[in-house]
Amino acid sequence: MLELVFNTLRNVGLGIFVNGAFALQFSEIEQNLAILAVIEGISLMLVAGYGEIKFRKDKR
């Protein structure tokens, strides 16, 4: 069950990252928000990855 949470969190982070990267390329609004979205997406994916690694270590 916890693996499902990590996978979902990783997918949400990937979606936020992709939308932020798209906004950086094709939008004419302030780029600060798009950069924050990219950073948020990367950090979500990192947290999910570290959580899954820790979960697998504790499971052994």
C-alpha positions as CSV (number, residue, x, y, z in Angstrom):
1,M,0.0,0.0,0.0
2,L,2.8,2.4,0.8
3,E,4.5,1.7,-2.5
4,L,1.3,2.9,-4.2
5,V,1.6,6.2,-2.3
6,F,5.2,6.6,-3.4
7,N,4.4,5.9,-7.0
8,T,1.4,8.3,-6.9
9,L,3.6,11.0,-5.4
10,R,6.3,10.4,-8.0
11,N,3.7,10.7,-10.8
12,V,2.3,13.9,-9.3
13,G,5.8,15.4,-9.1
14,L,6.5,14.4,-12.7
15,G,3.3,16.1,-13.8
16,I,4.1,19.3,-12.0
17,F,7.6,19.2,-13.4
18,V,6.4,18.8,-17.0
19,N,3.8,21.5,-16.7
20,G,6.4,23.9,-15.2
21,A,8.9,23.1,-18.0
22,F,6.1,23.7,-20.6
23,A,5.3,27.0,-19.0
24,L,8.9,28.0,-19.1
25,Q,9.1,27.3,-22.8
26,F,5.9,28.7,-24.2
27,S,4.4,31.2,-21.8
28,E,4.9,34.9,-21.6
29,I,4.0,35.3,-17.9
30,E,6.5,35.7,-15.1
31,Q,9.0,32.8,-15.2
32,N,9.5,32.7,-11.4
33,L,6.3,30.7,-11.0
34,A,7.3,28.2,-13.7
35,I,10.7,27.8,-12.1
36,L,9.1,27.2,-8.7
37,A,6.9,24.5,-10.3
38,V,9.9,22.8,-11.8
39,I,11.7,22.8,-8.5
40,E,8.6,21.6,-6.7
41,G,8.2,18.7,-9.2
42,I,11.8,17.7,-8.8
43,S,11.6,17.8,-5.0
44,L,8.4,15.7,-4.9
45,M,10.0,13.1,-7.1
46,L,13.1,13.0,-4.8
47,V,11.0,12.7,-1.7
48,A,9.1,9.8,-3.2
49,G,12.3,8.1,-4.3
50,Y,14.0,8.5,-0.9
51,G,10.8,7.3,0.9
52,E,10.6,4.2,-1.2
53,I,14.3,3.4,-0.7
54,K,13.8,3.9,3.1
55,F,10.7,1.7,3.1
56,R,12.5,-1.1,1.2
57,K,15.4,-1.0,3.7
58,D,13.1,-1.1,6.7
59,K,11.1,-3.9,5.2
60,R,14.2,-6.3,5.1
